[in-house]
Amino acid sequence: SHDWPHGIMGFGSNNKDLLDMWTQQLRRTITSNDVGNPALSKILHVMKPRYWFAAHYHVRFPAEVSHGSGSKTSFLALGKCLPDHEFLQVVDVEVKQPNAKVPKFEYDPEWLAIMHSTAGVMHYDMKKRNLGTLKPDYKPEQRPREEDIAKITEEFKSANNGGLEIPSEFARPVELKAWDGKSDFLGARQAPYRCSVQTVAFLRKLKLSNR
């Protein structure tokens, strides 16, 4: 996720380091326990994933959340890809497919149903909108019905070679350009937006438009 789950700061060990790195405004945020997204906190404690990776605050922050009965989530956020930033870490993940030469990843049916049902309230500009006006029957706390999950899953499978497997092919939207060691890449202009080929293909399978 981009945001951190709300409350994740309470499970970390280097909060002091973060306070030293962040601006005064962010220090007030962290000390007031206002860091993170409450909705993601719900997902964290309901789904109890083994790993959770996040961004947003551009600092390295590891944490471990215990859910009881031996279940735990290893959380990791990393910094920006800049000099003297901790932006890279190798994580060894235990594979539950011992006979597979290459591990296979699959889309989650409930997540597909959520993506489909919330498409009407997704907007990518800076305008504030009332979700109740956009879609009066939309209830953020309501999980998809089993029949909706089954319907979306079957439709998606028919457009995804009969299964839920995530394609392993990856296409770059732009060509990579090596840094010459001299140019000021921090002051360079940002490249124009180019949509990910993978995103377009995924939305097409869900019968959603790319906005």
FENURBEL-V105816 format. One record per helix or strand of 3 or more residues. SS is the DSSP state (@ for helix, = for strand). FROM is the first residue (numbers start at 0). TO is the last residue. If there is no record, write none. Layout:
# FENURBEL-V105816
SS_FROM_TO, SS_FROM_TO
This chain:
# FENURBEL-V105816
@_7_10, @_14_20, @_23_30, @_37_46, =_50_53, =_60_67, =_70_76, @_108_116, @_118_120, @_130_133, @_145_158, @_196_204
